[in-house]
């Protein structure tokens, strides 16, 4: 069973930065894509950023220019560097790995941005 473990969330002031990590039990290159999603209370889950097996990246318009997704294949970890955080970024951030028709999720890590 594929396991994903997120870490790095926490409480940060507006304008600050956090780096999230998603450590996966299998080589990140074995998945078609790995993405970070977020879900705020009362809102639908949304894709924040993703990275494909060929390292193509994709970002939601709301985070483009502020967030950066990257991977460390040796450490089986995908990172989400988040800068210039604002209150609208407050959410549970979840890591997702997709292989074919299968999709795997982590438990999530809470990010809270205070003004």
C-alpha positions as CSV (number, residue, x, y, z in Angstrom):
1,X,0.0,0.0,0.0
2,X,1.4,3.4,-1.0
3,X,1.8,5.7,2.0
4,X,2.1,9.5,1.9
5,X,3.0,11.5,4.9
6,X,2.8,15.3,5.0
7,X,4.6,17.6,7.3
8,X,5.6,21.2,7.7
9,X,2.3,22.8,8.4
10,X,1.8,25.3,11.2
11,X,0.8,28.8,12.3
12,X,2.4,31.6,10.4
13,X,1.8,35.4,10.1
14,X,0.6,36.9,6.9
15,X,3.5,37.6,4.6
16,X,5.4,34.7,6.0
17,X,6.6,31.4,4.5
18,X,6.3,27.7,5.1
19,X,7.7,24.6,3.3
20,X,5.5,21.5,3.2
21,X,6.9,18.1,2.7
22,X,5.3,14.9,1.4
23,X,7.3,11.8,1.9
24,X,6.1,8.8,-0.2
25,X,6.8,5.1,0.4
26,X,7.7,4.6,-3.3
27,X,9.8,6.4,-5.7
28,X,8.2,9.6,-6.8
29,X,9.1,8.9,-10.4
30,X,6.8,5.9,-10.4
31,X,3.7,8.1,-10.3
32,X,2.2,10.0,-13.3
33,X,1.8,13.1,-11.1
34,X,2.0,14.2,-7.5
35,X,0.0,17.2,-6.3
36,X,-0.7,19.3,-3.4
37,X,-4.4,20.0,-2.7
38,X,-6.0,22.1,0.0
39,X,-9.3,22.2,1.7
40,X,-10.6,25.1,3.7
41,X,-13.7,24.8,6.0
42,X,-16.9,25.0,3.9
43,X,-15.0,25.0,0.6
44,X,-14.3,22.4,-2.0
45,X,-10.9,20.7,-2.2
46,X,-8.8,22.4,-4.8
47,X,-5.6,21.6,-6.6
48,X,-2.8,24.0,-5.5
49,X,0.2,22.6,-7.5
50,X,1.3,19.5,-9.2
51,X,4.4,18.0,-10.7
52,X,4.4,15.4,-13.4
53,X,6.8,12.5,-14.0
54,X,8.6,14.7,-16.6
55,X,8.9,17.5,-14.0
56,X,6.2,19.7,-15.7
57,X,4.6,21.8,-13.0
58,X,1.2,23.3,-12.8
59,X,-0.2,25.9,-10.3
60,X,-3.5,27.3,-9.4
61,X,-3.9,31.0,-10.4
62,X,-4.3,32.0,-6.8
63,X,-0.8,30.7,-5.8
64,X,1.2,31.2,-9.0
65,X,4.3,33.3,-8.3
66,X,4.1,32.6,-4.6
67,X,4.2,28.8,-4.3
68,X,6.8,26.4,-5.8
69,X,6.5,22.6,-6.1
70,X,9.6,20.5,-6.4
71,X,10.8,17.0,-5.7
72,X,13.8,15.2,-4.3
73,X,13.6,11.8,-5.9
74,X,16.4,10.3,-3.7
75,X,14.5,11.3,-0.6
76,X,11.1,10.3,-2.1
77,X,9.8,13.6,-1.1
78,X,7.8,16.4,-2.8
79,X,8.0,19.9,-1.4
80,X,5.7,22.9,-1.5
81,X,7.5,26.1,-0.8
82,X,4.9,28.7,0.1
83,X,5.8,32.4,0.3
84,X,3.8,35.6,0.8
85,X,1.1,33.7,2.7
86,X,-2.2,35.3,3.3
87,X,-5.3,34.4,5.2
88,X,-6.9,32.8,2.1
89,X,-4.2,30.2,2.2
90,X,-5.5,28.8,5.5
91,X,-6.5,25.2,4.9
92,X,-5.6,21.6,5.4
93,X,-3.0,20.8,2.7
94,X,-3.1,17.2,1.3
95,X,-0.6,15.4,-0.9
96,X,-1.9,13.2,-3.7
97,X,0.0,10.7,-5.9
98,X,-1.6,9.4,-9.1
99,X,-0.6,6.2,-10.9
100,X,-2.8,5.2,-13.8
101,X,-6.4,5.1,-12.4
102,X,-5.2,4.8,-8.8
103,X,-5.0,7.8,-6.6
104,X,-3.4,7.9,-3.1
105,X,-3.8,10.5,-0.4
106,X,-2.0,11.6,2.7
107,X,-3.7,12.6,6.0
108,X,-3.0,16.3,5.5
109,X,-1.2,19.0,7.4
110,X,-2.9,22.2,8.7
111,X,-1.7,25.6,7.6
112,X,-3.1,28.6,9.4
113,X,-2.2,32.1,8.4
114,X,-2.9,34.9,10.9
115,X,-3.3,38.6,10.0
